[in-house]
């Protein structure tokens, strides 16, 4: 796979948009980054996964996936070796990252909705 394939697949998901973060191409859903091409020059695409998903991907295919170095990697940021990935593997990994961000957006939206208020009691409103 190539960076062009990565871009094509990332943008195939509903609502996915291409952007830029610190000079690197990124892919977002609902304004949140789910993947980047920040390491394309080294032959990698980057996926924003959970640490648990990252561990499963790395254990299953260590020749294709590896954690990003440092703190980002400990938080789930994962390299995918583009040359070693099949289209099905790349599509599945990007879809996982996309769905995780989409779910995060849905949870955030629920938290930011104002709580439903009980209607005012007309009897208590008359006191005064």
Buried (B, 14 or more C-beta within 10 A) or exposed (E): BEBEBBBBBBEEBEEBEEEEEEEBBBBBBBEBBBBBBBBBEEBBBBBBBBBEBBBBBBEEBEEBBBBBEEEBBEBBBBBBBBEBBEEEBBBBBBBBBBEBBBEBBEEEEEEEEEEEEEEEEEEEEEEE
